[in-house]
Structures are given as C-alpha cells and as structure tokens.
Amino acid sequence: MKEHKVLFILENFYGNIKGKLKCPIYNISIINNRNATYSRILKYFENTPYTLYFSETTPFVGINKTQKFPVDNDWIKKGIEYNDWFAVISCCKKAEIACKEIGYEPFMCFPHPTSWAWRKEMMPSCIKRLDEKLNNENNKNS
C-alpha cells in the first residue's frame, strides 16, 4: 500500500540543537510529542492513513519566531523537493509567504498550530480535505 506522506512546514525549530538543522525533513520519531506545537497536530492524525513529517521555515534556530534568514526559501524548496508528498501544509504566515516566493502552492495554509482556530476548526477540515483527496485518488486508480 502506498504511504500518504503529509509535510507540515512549521515556523522555527526550537530545541536542543546547536547551530542549524542538517536535513529539512524530520519524522515523528525525533519530536517531543508532548510539545505544544506537535501535540496539537498529532492528536488529530491518530488512526488516519497519513504519515506525518515536519519541516521548518529555516535551517537555523531563530532568535524569535519571525526572524527570516537569506537561506529560508532555499531550505523550504529543498524540503518540498525532498520527497513526493501527498500534501504540504504551511503552518504560519512565514511558511505561506516563503512557499509563494518559491512558486509552490501548499495543499493548505494555516496559522501557527497554537491558535484556537487550528485546534477546534481547521484540523478537522484539513483531515476531511485530505480524505477527499485520498478518495479521489483511489477512485481514479480503480
């Protein structure tokens, strides 16, 4: 069975790393699933056919969430080209703008995952749209 990979592009990486990220993509095996950002995404995707991956808007750990580095657009492009994604979802205004700047249209654009609208309204609608895309793909292949 084909794996349905969904990439979430988050705002900035905050963690126990020094310098910068080595790869634009990471999977759920390296994240702290109690982290507020990830936990708000992961709980909605339990028992779904989607495999989640994450990326950031920059390879550098930012001083603040809006800090933009010259390499950010290249980093996002590299992440999008890293795999054949079922869907790419930008999770902040910075990611949405960067996708547009490199000429890529994400499947969906969301505010940062800590927002109330994200948790209560947008994630269920996101999964519904992903399911519709999956059903359309399955119908086309049958």
N, CA, C and O atoms as a MOPAC input file, in Angstrom:
PM7 MOZYME 1SCF
protein

 N      0.83400 1    -1.17800 1     0.00000 1
 C      0.00000 1     0.00000 1     0.00000 1
 C      0.88500 1     1.25000 1     0.00000 1
 O      1.91100 1     1.29600 1     0.67900 1
 N      0.48100 1     2.24600 1    -0.75900 1
 C      1.23300 1     3.49400 1    -0.86000 1
 C      1.15500 1     4.28400 1     0.45100 1
 O      0.11000 1     4.36100 1     1.09600 1
 N      2.27000 1     4.85000 1     0.80700 1
 C      2.31600 1     5.69400 1     2.00300 1
 C      1.87000 1     7.10700 1     1.62800 1
 O      2.33600 1     7.65800 1     0.63100 1
 N      0.98900 1     7.68600 1     2.40400 1
 C      0.47300 1     9.02800 1     2.14000 1
 C      1.16100 1    10.00300 1     3.09500 1
 O      0.74400 1    10.18600 1     4.23900 1
 N      2.21400 1    10.61200 1     2.59400 1
 C      3.08000 1    11.46500 1     3.41400 1
 C      2.57900 1    12.90100 1     3.39400 1
 O      2.36400 1    13.49100 1     2.33500 1
 N      2.39800 1    13.44700 1     4.58800 1
 C      1.94400 1    14.81800 1     4.74200 1
 C      3.06000 1    15.60300 1     5.43000 1
 O      3.52900 1    15.23500 1     6.50700 1
 N      3.47300 1    16.69100 1     4.78300 1
 C      4.53100 1    17.54000 1     5.31700 1
 C      3.93400 1    18.80500 1     5.90800 1
 O      3.20600 1    19.53200 1     5.23100 1
 N      4.24300 1    19.06600 1     7.17300 1
 C      3.86500 1    20.30500 1     7.83500 1
 C      5.09400 1    21.19600 1     7.91100 1
 O      6.11900 1    20.79100 1     8.45800 1
 N      5.00200 1    22.40100 1     7.36900 1
 C      6.10700 1    23.36000 1     7.46600 1
 C      5.79600 1    24.30200 1     8.61900 1
 O      4.87500 1    25.11600 1     8.54700 1
 N      6.57600 1    24.17800 1     9.67600 1
 C      6.37900 1    24.97300 1    10.88400 1
 C      7.22800 1    26.23800 1    10.83100 1
 O      7.97500 1    26.46800 1     9.88000 1
 N      7.09700 1    27.03900 1    11.86100 1
 C      7.69300 1    28.37000 1    11.85000 1
 C      9.20200 1    28.38300 1    12.07700 1
 O      9.94200 1    28.88800 1    11.23200 1
 N      9.65400 1    27.86200 1    13.15000 1
 C     11.07000 1    27.85000 1    13.50900 1
 C     11.31500 1    26.66500 1    14.41600 1
 O     10.45500 1    26.29300 1    15.21300 1
 N     12.47800 1    26.07800 1    14.29500 1
 C     12.82700 1    24.95600 1    15.15300 1
 C     13.38400 1    25.48000 1    16.46300 1
 O     14.31700 1    26.28300 1    16.47800 1
 N     12.80600 1    25.02000 1    17.55900 1
 C     13.32600 1    25.33500 1    18.88700 1
 C     13.62700 1    24.01200 1    19.55100 1
 O     12.72300 1    23.19700 1    19.73500 1
 N     14.85400 1    23.78200 1    19.90800 1
 C     15.18500 1    22.50200 1    20.51400 1
 C     16.61300 1    22.44500 1    20.98600 1
 O     17.29400 1    23.46700 1    21.06800 1
 N     17.06900 1    21.24400 1    21.29900 1
 C     18.41300 1    21.03300 1    21.82100 1
 C     19.41300 1    20.79200 1    20.70700 1
 O     20.12900 1    19.79100 1    20.72300 1
 N     19.47300 1    21.67900 1    19.75700 1
 C     20.47200 1    21.55900 1    18.70100 1
 C     21.32800 1    22.80800 1    18.71100 1
 O     20.89500 1    23.87600 1    19.14400 1
 N     22.52200 1    22.65900 1    18.23900 1
 C     23.42300 1    23.80900 1    18.16800 1
 C     23.61800 1    24.15500 1    16.70200 1
 O     23.85300 1    23.26900 1    15.88000 1
 N     23.52200 1    25.41700 1    16.37400 1
 C     23.77400 1    25.83800 1    15.00200 1
 C     22.56300 1    25.73600 1    14.12400 1
 O     21.67200 1    26.58500 1    14.16800 1
 N     22.52900 1    24.67600 1    13.30900 1
 C     21.42000 1    24.58100 1    12.36800 1
 C     21.02700 1    23.13200 1    12.12700 1
 O     21.76900 1    22.20400 1    12.45000 1
 N     19.84600 1    22.96100 1    11.55300 1
 C     19.36200 1    21.63700 1    11.20500 1
 C     20.16400 1    21.08800 1    10.04000 1
 O     20.62200 1    21.84600 1     9.18500 1
 N     20.33700 1    19.77300 1    10.00100 1
 C     21.12400 1    19.14100 1     8.94100 1
 C     20.27000 1    18.72300 1     7.75800 1
 O     20.75600 1    18.67700 1     6.62800 1
 N     19.00700 1    18.41800 1     8.00100 1
 C     18.11100 1    17.92200 1     6.95900 1
 C     16.79900 1    18.69100 1     7.06400 1
 O     16.34600 1    18.97700 1     8.17300 1
 N     16.18000 1    19.03000 1     5.93800 1
 C     14.96000 1    19.83000 1     6.01800 1
 C     13.72800 1    19.07800 1     6.52200 1
 O     12.70400 1    19.69600 1     6.81500 1
 N     13.81700 1    17.75300 1     6.62700 1
 C     12.65300 1    16.95200 1     6.99000 1
 C     12.95700 1    16.09900 1     8.21300 1
 O     14.04700 1    15.53800 1     8.32300 1
 N     12.02000 1    15.99900 1     9.11600 1
 C     12.13700 1    15.05700 1    10.22100 1
 C     10.78500 1    14.41100 1    10.45900 1
 O      9.74300 1    15.00700 1    10.18500 1
 N     10.80800 1    13.19400 1    10.97000 1
 C      9.55600 1    12.48000 1    11.21000 1
 C      9.22300 1    12.48700 1    12.69500 1
 O      9.94500 1    13.08000 1    13.49700 1
 N      8.14500 1    11.83600 1    13.05300 1
 C      7.67500 1    11.91600 1    14.44000 1
 C      8.56900 1    11.16300 1    15.41700 1
 O      8.39100 1    11.28900 1    16.62900 1
 N      9.52600 1    10.38400 1    14.92000 1
 C     10.39500 1     9.64600 1    15.84000 1
 C     11.35800 1    10.56700 1    16.60000 1
 O     11.86500 1    10.18000 1    17.65300 1
 N     11.62000 1    11.77500 1    16.09100 1
 C     12.57900 1    12.64700 1    16.78300 1
 C     11.92700 1    13.80300 1    17.52000 1
 O     12.62800 1    14.61000 1    18.13200 1
 N     10.60900 1    13.90300 1    17.47900 1
 C      9.97700 1    15.04600 1    18.11900 1
 C      9.52100 1    14.69400 1    19.53200 1
 O      9.33900 1    13.52500 1    19.87400 1
 N      9.34700 1    15.71200 1    20.32500 1
 C      8.77100 1    15.55700 1    21.65100 1
 C      7.26000 1    15.69200 1    21.47300 1
 O      6.74400 1    16.79600 1    21.29800 1
 N      6.55900 1    14.56400 1    21.51800 1
 C      5.12600 1    14.63200 1    21.23900 1
 C      4.31000 1    15.27700 1    22.35800 1
 O      3.09000 1    15.38900 1    22.24700 1
 N      4.96300 1    15.69500 1    23.41800 1
 C      4.27900 1    16.48200 1    24.44600 1
 C      4.45700 1    17.97900 1    24.18900 1
 O      3.83400 1    18.80600 1    24.85500 1
 N      5.30500 1    18.31900 1    23.22700 1
 C      5.49600 1    19.70400 1    22.84500 1
 C      4.15900 1    20.26700 1    22.36400 1
 O      3.41400 1    19.58700 1    21.65900 1
 N      3.86100 1    21.48800 1    22.73900 1
 C      2.55700 1    22.07500 1    22.40800 1
 C      2.29400 1    22.09900 1    20.91000 1
 O      1.17600 1    21.81000 1    20.48400 1
 N      3.27400 1    22.42900 1    20.11300 1
 C      3.06400 1    22.50400 1    18.66500 1
 C      2.74300 1    21.13700 1    18.08900 1
 O      1.74000 1    20.98300 1    17.39200 1
 N      3.56900 1    20.15200 1    18.36400 1
 C      3.36200 1    18.82400 1    17.78400 1
 C      2.11600 1    18.14400 1    18.33700 1
 O      1.36900 1    17.51400 1    17.58800 1
 N      1.89100 1    18.26700 1    19.62700 1
 C      0.75200 1    17.57200 1    20.23000 1
 C     -0.56600 1    18.04800 1    19.63900 1
 O     -1.52800 1    17.28400 1    19.55800 1
 N     -0.61000 1    19.29100 1    19.23100 1
 C     -1.83400 1    19.82800 1    18.63900 1
 C     -2.06600 1    19.30400 1    17.22700 1
 O     -3.17900 1    19.38700 1    16.70800 1
 N     -1.04600 1    18.77900 1    16.61800 1
 C     -1.17700 1    18.18300 1    15.28800 1
 C     -1.38700 1    16.67800 1    15.40700 1
 O     -2.30400 1    16.12000 1    14.80500 1
 N     -0.53700 1    16.03300 1    16.18500 1
 C     -0.53100 1    14.56800 1    16.25600 1
 C     -1.85700 1    13.97500 1    16.70900 1
 O     -2.29500 1    12.95500 1    16.17600 1
 N     -2.49500 1    14.60200 1    17.68200 1
 C     -3.72700 1    14.00600 1    18.21900 1
 C     -4.81600 1    13.88400 1    17.16300 1
 O     -5.64900 1    12.98100 1    17.23900 1
 N     -4.82500 1    14.76500 1    16.19400 1
 C     -5.84000 1    14.69400 1    15.14400 1
 C     -5.55300 1    13.59600 1    14.12100 1
 O     -6.46100 1    13.13000 1    13.43200 1
 N     -4.30700 1    13.19200 1    14.02900 1
 C     -3.91800 1    12.23300 1    12.99900 1
 C     -3.80900 1    10.80000 1    13.49800 1
 O     -3.38000 1     9.91000 1    12.76300 1
 N     -4.19600 1    10.58000 1    14.74300 1
 C     -4.24200 1     9.20100 1    15.22900 1
 C     -5.30600 1     8.46400 1    14.42600 1
 O     -6.37300 1     9.01200 1    14.14900 1
 N     -5.02100 1     7.24900 1    14.06000 1
 C     -5.96500 1     6.40200 1    13.31300 1
 C     -6.33300 1     6.97300 1    11.94100 1
 O     -7.45300 1     6.77900 1    11.46800 1
 N     -5.40800 1     7.66500 1    11.31400 1
 C     -5.60600 1     8.10700 1     9.93300 1
 C     -4.55400 1     7.40900 1     9.07000 1
 O     -3.56300 1     6.90700 1     9.60100 1
 N     -4.74700 1     7.37100 1     7.77200 1
 C     -3.78400 1     6.69800 1     6.89600 1
 C     -2.58500 1     7.56100 1     6.51300 1
 O     -1.85200 1     7.21000 1     5.58800 1
 N     -2.36900 1     8.67600 1     7.20000 1
 C     -1.32800 1     9.61100 1     6.80000 1
 C     -0.08800 1     9.47700 1     7.67800 1
 O     -0.17800 1     9.29400 1     8.89200 1
 N      1.06400 1     9.57300 1     7.03300 1
 C      2.34000 1     9.57300 1     7.73600 1
 C      2.81500 1    11.01400 1     7.81000 1
 O      2.94000 1    11.68500 1     6.78600 1
 N      3.07900 1    11.49000 1     9.02200 1
 C      3.41400 1    12.89600 1     9.20900 1
 C      4.91600 1    13.13600 1     9.21300 1
 O      5.69600 1    12.36500 1     9.77200 1
 N      5.28500 1    14.22100 1     8.57500 1
 C      6.65800 1    14.71200 1     8.55800 1
 C      6.60100 1    16.20400 1     8.82800 1
 O      5.58000 1    16.85500 1     8.60900 1
 N      7.71500 1    16.73100 1     9.30700 1
 C      7.77400 1    18.14300 1     9.65000 1
 C      9.00200 1    18.78500 1     9.03200 1
 O     10.02000 1    18.13600 1     8.79100 1
 N      8.87600 1    20.06900 1     8.78700 1
 C      9.98900 1    20.87700 1     8.32600 1
 C      9.83700 1    22.23800 1     8.99500 1
 O      8.85100 1    22.50600 1     9.68200 1
 N     10.81200 1    23.06800 1     8.78300 1
 C     10.80600 1    24.40700 1     9.36500 1
 C     11.00000 1    25.43300 1     8.25500 1
 O     11.38500 1    25.08900 1     7.13800 1
 N     10.73400 1    26.67700 1     8.57300 1
 C     10.94100 1    27.72400 1     7.57800 1
 C     12.40800 1    28.08200 1     7.41900 1
 O     12.77200 1    28.80800 1     6.49400 1
 N     13.24100 1    27.58900 1     8.29600 1
 C     14.66200 1    27.93600 1     8.25100 1
 C     15.50000 1    26.80900 1     8.83600 1
 O     15.02200 1    26.08100 1     9.70700 1
 N     16.74400 1    26.64500 1     8.37900 1
 C     17.62000 1    25.65000 1     8.99900 1
 C     18.24800 1    26.14600 1    10.29800 1
 O     18.90400 1    25.38200 1    11.00600 1
 N     18.04800 1    27.41000 1    10.60700 1
 C     18.66300 1    27.98800 1    11.79700 1
 C     17.66200 1    28.09100 1    12.93500 1
 O     16.46400 1    28.25800 1    12.70500 1
 N     18.14600 1    27.99300 1    14.13700 1
 C     17.30900 1    28.22000 1    15.30500 1
 C     17.19600 1    29.72800 1    15.45700 1
 O     18.19500 1    30.41600 1    15.66700 1
 N     15.98200 1    30.23600 1    15.34800 1
 C     15.77400 1    31.67800 1    15.34600 1
 C     15.80200 1    32.29600 1    16.72400 1
 O     15.51800 1    31.64100 1    17.72700 1
 N     16.14800 1    33.56900 1    16.75400 1
 C     16.09000 1    34.34400 1    17.99400 1
 C     14.63000 1    34.57300 1    18.36200 1
 O     14.25200 1    34.52900 1    19.53300 1
 N     13.83000 1    34.81500 1    17.35200 1
 C     12.39400 1    34.94700 1    17.56400 1
 C     11.67600 1    34.28600 1    16.39200 1
 O     12.30700 1    33.92000 1    15.40100 1
 N     10.38900 1    34.13700 1    16.50000 1
 C      9.64600 1    33.35900 1    15.51200 1
 C      9.56600 1    34.01100 1    14.13900 1
 O      9.32400 1    33.31400 1    13.15400 1
 N      9.75600 1    35.29500 1    14.04000 1
 C      9.62900 1    35.95300 1    12.74100 1
 C     10.96800 1    36.20700 1    12.06500 1
 O     11.00600 1    36.71200 1    10.94300 1
 N     12.05900 1    35.86800 1    12.72900 1
 C     13.36800 1    36.11600 1    12.13600 1
 C     13.50100 1    35.33500 1    10.82400 1
 O     13.28900 1    34.12300 1    10.78300 1
 N     13.85400 1    36.05100 1     9.76300 1
 C     13.99900 1    35.42400 1     8.44700 1
 C     15.46500 1    35.47700 1     8.06300 1
 O     16.13900 1    36.49300 1     8.23600 1
 N     15.94400 1    34.35500 1     7.53700 1
 C     17.32100 1    34.24800 1     7.09800 1
 C     17.35100 1    34.17900 1     5.57600 1
 O     16.37500 1    33.73800 1     4.96900 1
 N     18.43900 1    34.60100 1     4.94600 1
 C     18.51500 1    34.54500 1     3.48100 1
 C     18.32100 1    33.13500 1     2.90800 1
 O     17.85900 1    32.99800 1     1.77500 1
 N     18.65600 1    32.10800 1     3.65000 1
 C     18.58400 1    30.73800 1     3.15000 1
 C     17.18700 1    30.11200 1     3.28800 1
 O     16.96600 1    29.00300 1     2.80100 1
 N     16.25700 1    30.79400 1     3.93400 1
 C     14.95600 1    30.20600 1     4.25100 1
 C     14.21100 1    29.66300 1     3.03200 1
 O     13.72400 1    28.53400 1     3.07400 1
 N     14.11000 1    30.43100 1     1.95200 1
 C     13.37300 1    29.95900 1     0.78400 1
 C     14.04300 1    28.73600 1     0.15900 1
 O     13.35400 1    27.81200 1    -0.27200 1
 N     15.36100 1    28.71900 1     0.10600 1
 C     16.07100 1    27.54900 1    -0.41900 1
 C     15.81400 1    26.32800 1     0.45700 1
 O     15.65300 1    25.21700 1    -0.04700 1
 N     15.77600 1    26.53900 1     1.75500 1
 C     15.53700 1    25.46100 1     2.71200 1
 C     14.14600 1    24.86100 1     2.51400 1
 O     13.98900 1    23.64000 1     2.50300 1
 N     13.14700 1    25.71300 1     2.36000 1
 C     11.78800 1    25.22900 1     2.14600 1
 C     11.68600 1    24.49900 1     0.81400 1
 O     11.04700 1    23.44900 1     0.73300 1
 N     12.29900 1    25.03400 1    -0.21700 1
 C     12.28700 1    24.37700 1    -1.52500 1
 C     12.92300 1    22.99100 1    -1.43100 1
 O     12.40700 1    22.02300 1    -1.98900 1
 N     14.03300 1    22.90800 1    -0.72800 1
 C     14.72500 1    21.63100 1    -0.53700 1
 C     13.81400 1    20.63600 1     0.19500 1
 O     13.78100 1    19.45600 1    -0.15300 1
 N     13.08400 1    21.10500 1     1.19600 1
 C     12.16700 1    20.24400 1     1.93700 1
 C     11.01600 1    19.75000 1     1.08600 1
 O     10.62700 1    18.58500 1     1.17200 1
 N     10.47000 1    20.63200 1     0.26500 1
 C      9.35500 1    20.24600 1    -0.60800 1
 C      9.82700 1    19.24100 1    -1.65900 1
 O      9.09900 1    18.31300 1    -2.01200 1
 N     11.04200 1    19.43100 1    -2.15300 1
 C     11.57600 1    18.52700 1    -3.17100 1
 C     12.15400 1    17.24300 1    -2.58700 1
 O     12.52400 1    16.34100 1    -3.33900 1
 N     12.23800 1    17.14400 1    -1.28600 1
 C     12.85400 1    16.00800 1    -0.59800 1
 C     12.11900 1    14.70100 1    -0.84800 1
 O     12.72700 1    13.63000 1    -0.85900 1
 N     10.80900 1    14.79300 1    -1.04800 1
 C     10.00200 1    13.58900 1    -1.19700 1
 C      8.80700 1    13.88900 1    -2.08700 1
 O      8.55100 1    15.04000 1    -2.44000 1
 N      8.09000 1    12.85300 1    -2.43800 1
 C      6.84800 1    13.00100 1    -3.18100 1
 C      5.72300 1    13.06800 1    -2.14800 1
 O      5.24000 1    12.03700 1    -1.67800 1
 N      5.31400 1    14.28000 1    -1.80000 1
 C      4.35700 1    14.48500 1    -0.71600 1
 C      2.93000 1    14.32300 1    -1.20600 1
 O      2.57600 1    14.77200 1    -2.29600 1
 N      2.12400 1    13.68000 1    -0.39200 1
 C      0.69000 1    13.61200 1    -0.64400 1
 C      0.09200 1    15.00700 1    -0.46000 1
 O     -0.78900 1    15.41900 1    -1.21500 1
 N      0.58200 1    15.73300 1     0.55900 1
 C      0.12800 1    17.09800 1     0.82700 1
 C      1.20700 1    17.84000 1     1.59700 1
 O      1.91700 1    17.25800 1     2.41700 1
 N      1.32000 1    19.13300 1     1.32100 1
 C      2.20700 1    20.02000 1     2.06700 1
 C      1.32700 1    21.09900 1     2.69500 1
 O      0.51500 1    21.73100 1     2.01900 1
 N      1.50600 1    21.29400 1     4.00100 1
 C      0.68900 1    22.25400 1     4.74000 1
 C      1.60400 1    23.26100 1     5.40900 1
 O      2.45300 1    22.89400 1     6.22100 1
 N      1.43200 1    24.54000 1     5.06800 1
 C      2.22600 1    25.58200 1     5.72100 1
 C      1.51600 1    25.98400 1     7.00300 1
 O      0.29600 1    26.14100 1     7.03300 1
 N      2.30400 1    26.14900 1     8.06300 1
 C      1.72400 1    26.36300 1     9.39400 1
 C      2.11300 1    27.69100 1    10.02200 1
 O      2.29400 1    27.77300 1    11.23700 1
 N      2.23900 1    28.69600 1     9.23200 1
 C      2.44500 1    30.05100 1     9.73000 1
 C      2.51300 1    30.96500 1     8.51800 1
 O      2.68900 1    30.50100 1     7.39200 1
 N      2.37700 1    32.23600 1     8.74600 1
 C      2.42200 1    33.20700 1     7.65700 1
 C      3.78400 1    33.17900 1     6.96800 1
 O      3.86800 1    33.30500 1     5.74600 1
 N      4.84100 1    33.01500 1     7.74400 1
 C      6.20000 1    32.97700 1     7.18400 1
 C      6.35200 1    31.81900 1     6.19200 1
 O      6.95000 1    31.99400 1     5.13000 1
 N      5.81900 1    30.64500 1     6.52500 1
 C      5.89100 1    29.49400 1     5.62300 1
 C      5.03500 1    29.71400 1     4.38400 1
 O      5.43800 1    29.36100 1     3.27600 1
 N      3.86500 1    30.29200 1     4.56600 1
 C      2.97900 1    30.56700 1     3.43500 1
 C      3.64500 1    31.53300 1     2.44800 1
 O      3.61100 1    31.31300 1     1.23800 1
 N      4.24100 1    32.58500 1     2.96600 1
 C      4.91100 1    33.57100 1     2.11100 1
 C      6.09900 1    32.93900 1     1.39500 1
 O      6.29400 1    33.15900 1     0.20000 1
 N      6.89100 1    32.15600 1     2.12000 1
 C      8.06300 1    31.51400 1     1.51400 1
 C      7.64200 1    30.56300 1     0.39500 1
 O      8.29000 1    30.52300 1    -0.65000 1
 N      6.56600 1    29.79700 1     0.59600 1
 C      6.07100 1    28.89500 1    -0.45700 1
 C      5.68800 1    29.68900 1    -1.69700 1
 O      6.01900 1    29.30500 1    -2.81900 1
 N      4.99800 1    30.78400 1    -1.48800 1
 C      4.61700 1    31.62800 1    -2.62700 1
 C      5.84500 1    32.20000 1    -3.31700 1
 O      5.88700 1    32.28200 1    -4.54500 1
 N      6.84800 1    32.59800 1    -2.53600 1
 C      8.06400 1    33.17000 1    -3.11500 1
 C      8.82400 1    32.17000 1    -3.98100 1
 O      9.50100 1    32.56800 1    -4.92900 1
 N      8.72200 1    30.87900 1    -3.67000 1
 C      9.40100 1    29.87500 1    -4.49900 1
 C      8.46500 1    29.27800 1    -5.55000 1
 O      8.85400 1    28.37500 1    -6.29200 1
 N      7.22600 1    29.78600 1    -5.61000 1
 C      6.29400 1    29.34300 1    -6.63200 1
 C      5.61000 1    28.02300 1    -6.33200 1
 O      5.24700 1    27.29300 1    -7.25500 1
 N      5.42800 1    27.70300 1    -5.05600 1
 C      4.78700 1    26.45500 1    -4.66300 1
 C      3.47400 1    26.75900 1    -3.95400 1
 O      3.42900 1    27.61900 1    -3.07500 1
 N      2.42000 1    26.07000 1    -4.32300 1
 C      1.11300 1    26.24800 1    -3.69500 1
 C      0.86000 1    25.10900 1    -2.71000 1
 O      0.64000 1    23.97500 1    -3.13400 1
 N      0.88600 1    25.38500 1    -1.40700 1
 C      0.62000 1    24.33100 1    -0.42200 1
 C     -0.81300 1    23.81900 1    -0.51800 1
 O     -1.70200 1    24.51500 1    -1.01000 1
 N     -1.02500 1    22.60100 1    -0.04600 1
 C     -2.35400 1    21.99900 1    -0.00100 1
 C     -3.28500 1    22.85700 1     0.84700 1
 O     -4.43300 1    23.10500 1     0.47600 1
 N     -2.76800 1    23.31000 1     2.00100 1
 C     -3.50000 1    24.21400 1     2.88500 1
 C     -2.50200 1    25.12900 1     3.58300 1
 O     -1.33100 1    24.78600 1     3.74500 1
 N     -2.98500 1    26.29900 1     3.99300 1
 C     -2.17800 1    27.24300 1     4.76300 1
 C     -2.90600 1    27.52100 1     6.07300 1
 O     -4.08100 1    27.89000 1     6.08100 1
 N     -2.20000 1    27.34000 1     7.16200 1
 C     -2.77800 1    27.53200 1     8.48600 1
 C     -1.98900 1    28.57300 1     9.26700 1
 O     -0.83900 1    28.86600 1     8.93900 1
 N     -2.61200 1    29.13200 1    10.30500 1
 C     -1.82700 1    29.92200 1    11.25500 1
 C     -0.97400 1    28.97700 1    12.10100 1
 O     -1.05600 1    27.75800 1    11.95000 1
 N     -0.17900 1    29.52800 1    12.96600 1
 C      0.64700 1    28.70100 1    13.84300 1
 C     -0.25200 1    27.74200 1    14.63300 1
 O     -1.34700 1    28.12300 1    15.04700 1
 N      0.20500 1    26.49500 1    14.84500 1
 C     -0.64100 1    25.47500 1    15.48000 1
 C     -1.13400 1    25.77100 1    16.88500 1
 O     -2.02700 1    25.07200 1    17.36300 1
 N     -0.60500 1    26.75900 1    17.55900 1
 C     -1.09900 1    27.03600 1    18.90800 1
 C     -2.38700 1    27.84900 1    18.90000 1
 O     -2.99000 1    28.06200 1    19.95200 1
 N     -2.81300 1    28.30400 1    17.73300 1
 C     -4.03100 1    29.12100 1    17.70600 1
 C     -5.27600 1    28.27400 1    17.97400 1
 O     -5.31100 1    27.08700 1    17.65000 1
 N     -6.26500 1    28.87800 1    18.55200 1
 C     -7.51000 1    28.18800 1    18.88300 1
 C     -8.21000 1    27.67100 1    17.63100 1
 O     -8.71100 1    26.54700 1    17.62200 1
 N     -8.24900 1    28.47100 1    16.58800 1
 C     -8.92000 1    28.05800 1    15.35100 1
 C     -8.28300 1    26.79100 1    14.79100 1
 O     -8.97900 1    25.93000 1    14.25300 1
 N     -6.98300 1    26.67600 1    14.91400 1
 C     -6.27500 1    25.49400 1    14.42900 1
 C     -6.83400 1    24.24100 1    15.10200 1
 O     -7.20600 1    23.27600 1    14.43500 1
 N     -6.88600 1    24.27300 1    16.40500 1
 C     -7.25400 1    23.07200 1    17.15800 1
 C     -8.71500 1    22.69300 1    16.97200 1
 O     -9.03200 1    21.50800 1    16.85900 1
 N     -9.58500 1    23.64400 1    16.93900 1
 C    -11.01200 1    23.33500 1    17.00800 1
 C    -11.71200 1    23.29200 1    15.65400 1
 O    -12.73600 1    22.62200 1    15.51500 1
 N    -11.19300 1    23.98000 1    14.67300 1
 C    -11.89700 1    24.05100 1    13.40500 1
 C    -11.06100 1    23.60700 1    12.21800 1
 O    -11.54000 1    22.86200 1    11.36300 1
 N     -9.82500 1    24.05400 1    12.15800 1
 C     -9.03900 1    23.84200 1    10.94900 1
 C     -8.52100 1    22.42000 1    10.78900 1
 O     -8.48800 1    21.90300 1     9.67200 1
 N     -8.11800 1    21.78000 1    11.87200 1
 C     -7.57600 1    20.42800 1    11.73000 1
 C     -8.63100 1    19.42600 1    11.27100 1
 O     -8.34200 1    18.62500 1    10.38200 1
 N     -9.82800 1    19.43000 1    11.82700 1
 C    -10.83600 1    18.50800 1    11.28600 1
 C    -11.13400 1    18.77200 1     9.80400 1
 O    -11.32900 1    17.83000 1     9.03600 1
 N    -11.17000 1    20.03800 1     9.40400 1
 C    -11.41700 1    20.33200 1     7.98800 1
 C    -10.22400 1    19.91800 1     7.13300 1
 O    -10.40200 1    19.51700 1     5.98300 1
 N     -9.03600 1    20.00500 1     7.66700 1
 C     -7.83000 1    19.55400 1     6.95700 1
 C     -7.90600 1    18.04900 1     6.70700 1
 O     -7.66700 1    17.58800 1     5.59100 1
 N     -8.23500 1    17.30000 1     7.73000 1
 C     -8.31800 1    15.84600 1     7.57400 1
 C     -9.43800 1    15.48300 1     6.60700 1
 O     -9.30100 1    14.54200 1     5.82500 1
 N    -10.52900 1    16.21200 1     6.65200 1
 C    -11.61900 1    15.97200 1     5.70700 1
 C    -11.13700 1    16.19100 1     4.27500 1
 O    -11.42800 1    15.38500 1     3.39200 1
 N    -10.40700 1    17.27100 1     4.04500 1
 C     -9.88100 1    17.54300 1     2.68800 1
 C     -8.85200 1    16.49600 1     2.26900 1
 O     -8.82400 1    16.08200 1     1.11000 1
 N     -8.00900 1    16.06700 1     3.20300 1
 C     -7.04500 1    15.00900 1     2.88800 1
 C     -7.77400 1    13.71900 1     2.52100 1
 O     -7.39600 1    13.03600 1     1.57000 1
 N     -8.82500 1    13.38700 1     3.28100 1
 C     -9.61200 1    12.18700 1     2.99300 1
 C    -10.27900 1    12.27800 1     1.62400 1
 O    -10.32300 1    11.29200 1     0.88800 1
 N    -10.79300 1    13.44900 1     1.28300 1
 C    -11.39800 1    13.64300 1    -0.03800 1
 C    -10.36700 1    13.45200 1    -1.14500 1
 O    -10.64900 1    12.82100 1    -2.16300 1
 N     -9.18000 1    13.99500 1    -0.94100 1
 C     -8.11300 1    13.82800 1    -1.92900 1
 C     -7.74600 1    12.35000 1    -2.06000 1
 O     -7.56100 1    11.84900 1    -3.17000 1
 N     -7.64200 1    11.66400 1    -0.94000 1
 C     -7.30900 1    10.24000 1    -0.95300 1
 C     -8.40300 1     9.43300 1    -1.66400 1
 O     -8.10000 1     8.55100 1    -2.46600 1
 N     -9.66200 1     9.73200 1    -1.37300 1
 C    -10.76800 1     9.02700 1    -2.03400 1
 C    -10.76300 1     9.28300 1    -3.54200 1
 O    -10.97800 1     8.36500 1    -4.33400 1
 N    -10.51600 1    10.53400 1    -3.93100 1
 C    -10.44500 1    10.84700 1    -5.36500 1
 C     -9.30300 1    10.10000 1    -6.03600 1
 O     -9.44700 1     9.60300 1    -7.15300 1
 N     -8.17600 1    10.02500 1    -5.35400 1
 C     -7.01800 1     9.29700 1    -5.88800 1
 C     -7.32900 1     7.80600 1    -6.01200 1
 O     -6.99100 1     7.17900 1    -7.01600 1
 N     -7.96800 1     7.24700 1    -4.99600 1
 C     -8.33300 1     5.83100 1    -5.01300 1
 C     -9.35000 1     5.52600 1    -6.12000 1
 O     -9.24000 1     4.50400 1    -6.79700 1
 N    -10.32800 1     6.40100 1    -6.30400 1
 C    -11.33100 1     6.21500 1    -7.35000 1
 C    -10.71000 1     6.31000 1    -8.73200 1
 O    -11.11100 1     5.59300 1    -9.64900 1
 N     -9.74600 1     7.18200 1    -8.88200 1
 C     -9.07300 1     7.35100 1   -10.16600 1
 C     -8.23500 1     6.11200 1   -10.50500 1
 O     -8.10500 1     5.75000 1   -11.67400 1
 N     -7.67200 1     5.46800 1    -9.48600 1
 C     -6.82000 1     4.29700 1    -9.69200 1
 C     -7.58400 1     2.98900 1    -9.78900 1
 O     -6.99200 1     1.95700 1   -10.10500 1
 N     -8.89400 1     3.00600 1    -9.52500 1
 C     -9.64400 1     1.74700 1    -9.56300 1
 C    -10.39700 1     1.55500 1   -10.87400 1
 O    -11.07400 1     0.54200 1   -11.05500 1

